[in-house]
Amino acid sequence: MIEFDPTLVHDWLRRSAERFPDKEALICGPQRWTYAQLDSYTTQLAFTLMDSGLKRHDRVAVLLDNSSETVISIYGILKAGGAFVVLEASLKGPKLSYILGNSGARILITHTGKAHVVANALAERHDGIRIIWVGAQDAMPNELADVSTGWADLFEDNTDAQEQSLPCDGAILPRCIDVDLACLIYTSGSTGEPKGVMTTHHNMISAARSIIQYIENCHEDIILDVLPLSFDYGLYQVVMAFMFGGTVVLEKSLLYLHRLLERIEQEKVTGFPIVPTIVAMLLKLQDLTQYDLSTLRYLTNTGAALPVEHIRRLRTMFPNVRIFSMFGLTECKRVGFLPPEELDRIPGSVGKPMPNCEVAVVDEHGNEVSPGQTGELTIRGSNVMQGYWQAPELTAGTYRNGRYPSERTLYSGDYFRRDEHGFLYFLGRKDDMIKTKGERISPKEVENNICCMAGIVEAAVVPVPDEILGQAIKAFIVRSPGAEITEKDVLKYCVANMETFAVPKYVEFLDSLPKSPNGKVDKKQLKSWELQPNGR
């Protein structure tokens, strides 16, 4: 009998549990979960959610730090026929209230440590939402007691986690299909309220399969995942590993670099997905020889393109590790990657489209531009998501009709250029481009140039108001430990290495750049500091 690949995200977990029942699937702190255990617990959670009234297509919000409960929640929700909404763990009450209302979540799974935030979010009305609390039951807020259940109570009957926990009445899990919604991933964007990107099972599996293909993952891979599971880059490490039967070492924070390097050594990690924040911390280290990183096979970077100089230094630090520069956005998960063998030749490129994905660089009329010219990146493929939840007008402006019925082309909002060999170069978000002295400046190109200067670890460039220029360029810079670089030194270097119109007018040194929980530089915060050119 021919065995076909599963078409639903959670069925990949079930298949890996059949193939590797006793293999460790998830390591989270002291907890070590086999595939059989995870499959059992997620099945029991699914039936419990259904008993609580969850219907197929209902949304369930998950407000937890990176933890085994988060992973169990994701797959339990999917098995119950629902769609998960993993939220950023530091979310505050007003934004939580908005997302719960916008998504129409029927159930919220959260931690008692977030009781104040949840109570604040639900102060006006409960809207029939049920809450499942992880953590000490005596910490559950009294005012929400009538809609609350303890996480531990859900698994009281699971005395043998190696056996599937099925209800006595013969109930079965709902039958879903691959075009059903699997999750909403909320992304803030540059303005307005958070918007939920609609992702089907087919979208998720298609994107994950393409990434697995070019990274060449196998069941022996062990991935260190330090990125929030609310961030699609972090989420897909779990999804992909459970598809190919690998192991995920899940950490709660990316800020403690020494601990992370120790985990690579302890768990014999083979894959480490990183963001520029981690690279900046690595570049501050004087010596990596105190750690045994010999098992590390690959590094990946996405979320924000790395400065070329950082890539060169990273190559020196990890000469035997394959480094993948990648580009993606939540609206389609991933777009392209640069094969590691091309990294030394064209380190400024984010590569070519990944398998089963097609891109074009187009002008304002949607016509493809010539190689070397600047345009907006558009994406076609089954990795292109369904649009924004409850936002038809916003969806229509970003996801446009393609050549065939039901086909959509994603307009990324990012400026790119493509060389004569088809390699892509990211220039910046359309909203982030700086218009000064009659020129349109790519912040990314200015940052790349500044980071080539010795003694500089990170740089972020933002526009500031200017009466004469309209916008002036300001550079925020983090120096290497012990580096004695002045504003005059930076400006002199920029004048010598950049076009006159791209030279910053202002320079400010910081101990560190503000970052989002996903590890990206928070330019919104930098801009808010700089409503006036000369300081906060």
N, C-alpha and C positions, 0 to 999 in steps of 0.2 A: 504493500500500500504506500502510495506517495505521501510524504509528510510535507504539508505546506506551512509557510511561516505564519505566525499569528497575525491577525489584523487589528487586534486591540492591545493597548499598552499593557494592561494587567495580565493578559494571557502570556506575555513574554516572561513575567515572573513565574507563572505556573509552569511554563515549559522548562525554565532553568531549574526550578525545584524538582522536576522530574529527572532532569539530566544530572544535576549536581546536588542531591538532597542534603548531604552533610557538609557541603562546602560553605565556608564563611562568605556571606553575601554583603554584610554590613558590619563595620566596626565603628562604634561610637563611644568614646571614652572607654570605660571598663566593659561595656556591653559588646558581646560578639554574637551575631545572629547568623544562623545557617539559612540557606534558601528554604528548607522545609519549614523552619520555624516562622520565617516571614510570611510564607504562603499560608500557613495555618492561622497566624494572628490576623492577617489582613482579611481572610475569609470570615473569621468570627466577627471582626469589626463591621464587615459589609452586612451581615445578617442583623447585627445590633442596630445599625443605622436604618435598615429597612423596617425593623420593629418599631423604631422611633418615628416612623412616618415618611422616611425619605423615599421619594418616587424617582423613577428614571428621568434623567435630564435635570433634576434639582441640583442646585449649587450648594457646596459646603465650604465655608471659610476655615482656614487653618492659620492661627496666629501663635506660632511657636518659634523658638530658636531652632537652629539645626539640631536635630535629635532623632533618635529611633522612632519616637512617637510621630514625628512629622512624616517620615517615610511610610510608616504603617498607615497613617491617615490617608496619604495620597492613594495608595493602592487599595485600601479598604473602600474609599469613596468610589473609585473607578469600578470595583467589583460590584458595588451596589447599584451601578448604573448612573451615578451622579457625576458631576464635574467639580474638580477641586479648585480652590482659590487660595493659594499659599501667599500670605501677606508678610511684608517686611516686619521683622520682629520688634523694631523700635517704633512702630506706628503709634500715633497719638489718637486720643479719643475722637476728635472731629473728623479726621480722615478715615478712621475705622468706621465711624457711623455712616459716612458717605458711601464707602465701598460696600458695606453690608446692605444698605438701601439700594444702591445701584445694581448690585449683583443679584439681589433677591435671595440671599443665602438663607436656607432653612435651618442650618445647624452651624454653630461656631465651635471649633475645637481649639482650646487655648490653655494657658498655664495660669495657676492661681497667682503667680507673681505678677500677672498682668491684670489682676482683678480691678484695680483702680481705673485703668484705661478702658476696660470693657464696661464697667459701671458708668463711666462718663459717656461712652459712646451710646449706651442704651438708656440714658437718663430720661429721655422724652417718651420712648415707647419700645416695647419688645418686638412688636410685629410678629408674634408667634414663633420667634427663633428659640431653638433649644441650644444649650451650652454644655459642652463636655469639658471638664476641667482636669488637666494633668497637674499633679502635685498634691500637696497636703489637703485633704478634704475639709479640715477645719478652717482653711483659709478661703474657702468659697464665700463670696459676699452674700450676706443674709437677704438683701433686697432682691437677689436673683435666684434664691433657693428654689422657687417654684418651677423654674425652667432649667435647673441644673442637674447634672449627673457627673459622678466621679469617673475618671478614666479607668482606674483600677477595678471598679465595679463591672466594667464591660467584659473583663477577662477572668472573672472568678471561676468559671467552669472549665477554663483551659488548663487542666492540670498536667496534661502531656502535650507540650508544644510541638512535638514531632508528628502528631496525628491531626488530620484535618478536623476542625471543629464544625460539625454540621448540625443543624437543628433536628430535633426528633420528629417533627411533623412532616419531614420530607420536602420542606421548602427549597426552592432552587433560586440561584442568582438570576437576575434579569438577562435576557438576550439583547446585546447591543450590536451595533454595526459601526463600521469605521468612520462614517461621516457624522457620528454623534459627537457632541462636544465633550472633550476630555478635561479642559481647564480654561480658566480665565487668568491671564497674567496681566496684572495692573502695572502700568508704566506711567510715570508722571508727565513726561514730555516737558517742553519748555514753558508752556503756559497752561492755565486752566486746571480743572479737576482731573484726578487720575482717570485713565481710560483702560478698559479691560480688553486685551487682545484675545479674540476667540480662537481656540486651538482645538481641532478635532483629533481623534485617534490617528487618522490617516496622516494629517499634518505632522504630528509628533513622531510617528514611526518613520515616515519618509525622511524627515530632517535627520533623525538619529542614525538611520541606516547609512545615509550619505557621509556623515561625519565618521562613523565607525569604519567605513570603507577607506577613506583617505588616511586616517590615522593608523589603520591596520591593527585595530584592537583584536584581542583574542581572550579566551577564558582565563588565561594566566595573568592578565593585567590586573594590577592593584592601583586604584586611583585615589589620590589624596584630594578630597573635596573640602575646601575651606570657604567656599563662596556660598552666600545665602541661597537657600532653596526657593526663595521668592524671586530670585534672579534666574532667568532661563539658563544662563551659563552654568550655574550651580545645579539647577534642577536636572538638566540633561545628563550630567555625569552619572546620576543615579539611574535614570531611564536607560542610558546606553549600556552601563555595566550590567544591569539586569537583563538586557537583551542578549549580550554576548557571554553572559555567565561569569563575569569578573567580580572583583571585590571593591567595595567603596569604604575608604577610611574617612569618616565624616567628622569634621571639626567645627566648633562654634564660631571661631573668629580667625581672621587672617592677620591679626595685628601682632601675634607673638611668634616672630619668625624663628627664633631658636627652637621653640617647641615643635614647630612644623618640620624643621630640618631633622630634629630628633625622631619625629614620627616616620619620616621617609626611611631613616635608618632602621628603626625598630620593626616596621611593618613591611620592609622590602618593597617600597612603593615603586611602581614602574611609570606612572603617569601623573603629572602635576599641572593642572590647569591654573594659570596665573592671570593677574591683571597688573596694570602699570604700577599700582601701589606696592605690590609684592616685589616687583623688579627694583623699584626705588630703594626698598629696604635691603634687598640683596646687594645692591651696589654700594651700600654703606658699610657692608661687612668687610673686614680686613682679611679674613682667612676662612675658607670653607673646608680646609683639610681636616679639621677636627671632627667632621661628620663623614660617615661612610655613605656616600650617595651613589655607589656603584650600580645599584639595581635600577636607577632612574633611566628610562628609555626615551621619554619624550616630555617636552613642555609645550603647552599651547597658550596663546594669548589672544584674547578678543575683548570686546567692551570698549576699548580705546586703543588706537594704533600706538605702538611704541616708537619713541624717537630712534632714528637710525643709530645714533651713538650708543644708546642703551642696548640695542640688538648686538652690536659689535662686542660690547663688553660682556654681555650675557654669553655670547659664543666663546669668549675666552674663559669665562668661569666654568662653562659646561661643554668642553670640547667634544665629548663623546655622546652628547644628548641631542636627539633630533628636536629642533625648535620649529613650531608651526605658528607663523603669523597669520591671523585670520580676521575676517570682518563679518559682522552680522548685526541684525537688529531684531528686536522682539517680534516685529510684525512678520518675520519670515524665518526666525531662529538664526540661520547661518546663510551667508552668501558665497564666500570664497575662502581660499587658503593658498598660501605660498608654499610649494614643496620645499622641504628643508634644504635640498641640494641647491636651490636657487637663492638661499638666504644671503650668502656672501656676495653674490653677483648683483642682486637688486634688493637690498634690505629695505628700501623705502616702499616697496610694493606689498599689497595685501593679497597678491596672487591672482588666480583665475577662478571662475565659478566652480563650485564643488560638483560632484556627480549629481545628475538629474536636476540641475539648476541652470537657468539661462539668464544672462544679464545684457543690458544695453546702456550706453551713456547717451542721453538725449538732450536736445535743446528745449526751450520753453514751449515749442509746438509739438513736442513728442517725436521729432525726427532725430535719428541717430547721428551723432557728430563724428567728425573724422578723428583718427588717432592723434593724440597730443592735445586735442581741444577739451575744454572744460564743459561738463554738463551734469545733469542729474542722473543718478543710477536708478535703473528700473530692474525689477526681478520677476521672472516667471518660473513656475514650478510647483510641485505639490507641497513644497515647504512653505509656500505663501499662505498665511493664515486667512481666516474668514472675515476679518474686519474688527471693528470695535463694538463691544457690547452696548446696546441701547444708544448708539450714536450713528444713525444712518448718514447724516450729512458729512460728518467727519470721515466715515468710511468711504463715502463716494469720492472724496477729495484725495484719498490716499490709495485706495484700491480701485482701479479703473478697468472697464470692460476690455477684454482681449479680443483675439481673432475669432474665437468660437464661443458658443453659448456656455455660460457658467465659468468661462475662463477669466481670471483676473490678473492684471499686472500691477505689481506694487511699485508705487513711486516713493522712493526712500526718503526724499528730502535731504539727501547728501550729495555734495559736489564731488565728482570724480573726474579723472582722466584715464584714458586707456592707451597704452603704447601700441606700436605696430605689430607686436607679438601677442597682443591680447591681455597683457598683465595690467591690473588695476592699481590705481594710486588714489588714496583717500585724501581729499583736500579739506573737508570740514562740512559741518551742517550748514544748510542754506541760511538758517537763522543766526549762525555764529560768524558768518563771514563779516569782515571789517571793511567798511568803505571809508577810505581816507586818501586825501590828495588826488582824488579822481580815480583811484585804483581800488580794485576789489582784492583784499588780502586774505589768504588762508592762514588762520591762526596756527594750524598744524605745521605749516612750512616754517613759520617764524619760530615756533617751539623747537622744531627739529634742529634748526640752525643754532639756537642758543644752547641746546643740550650738547652740542659738539664742543663747546668751550670747556677746557679742563677745569675741574673744581665745581662743576654744576651737576646736581643730581636730578632735579626736576624743574620744569618751567611751565607756566600756564599764562596764556596771553588772552586779554579781554579788551574790548573797546571801552573807552571812557569819553564822555561828552567833551567837545572842543569847539569853541566859538568860531574859530577860523577853519579848521579842518573838517568840522562836522563830527568826526570821530577820530580820536587819537588812540595809539596802541600803548597799552600798559602791560608790562611783564612782571609776573610774580615768580620769584626764583628761590629754590632751596639749594644751599651750598653743600658741598661735601664736608664731612667733619674735618675741621682744621683749616679749611680753605679760606684765604683772606682776599676775597674778591669784592671790589667796590662797584658802585653804580657806574662810575667813570670807566672802569675796566670792561664792563658788559657793553656799554654803548660804543666804546672804541672797537671792540670785537665785532659788534653788529655792523658798524659802518664799513669795516674792512671785508665783511663776508656776505652782506646782503644788499639788495637794491635799496636805494635811499628811501623810497616810499614805505618799505617794510620795516625800517628801523624803529624800535619802540621810542616813544617820547618820555615814558616814565618807567622806572624800575623800582621794585620793592622786594626786599629779602624777607622770607618767612622761615620759621623753623620747620614747618611742614605745610603742605597745601591741604585745604579742606577737602574731605572725601565723602562720597555717598557710601551707604552700607555695602554697595556693590564694588567698591574700590575705585570708582571713577572720580576724577577731579570735579568738585562741585563748583562749576563756573557761575552758577546762579548766585551762590554766596559771595564769590569774588566780585561779581558785578554789583551786588547790593552794598558791599563795602565801599565801592568806588563810584558812588553817585557824584562825588566831587573828585577831580583828578588828583588832589594832593592829600589823600589820606582818608581814613575811616572816620 
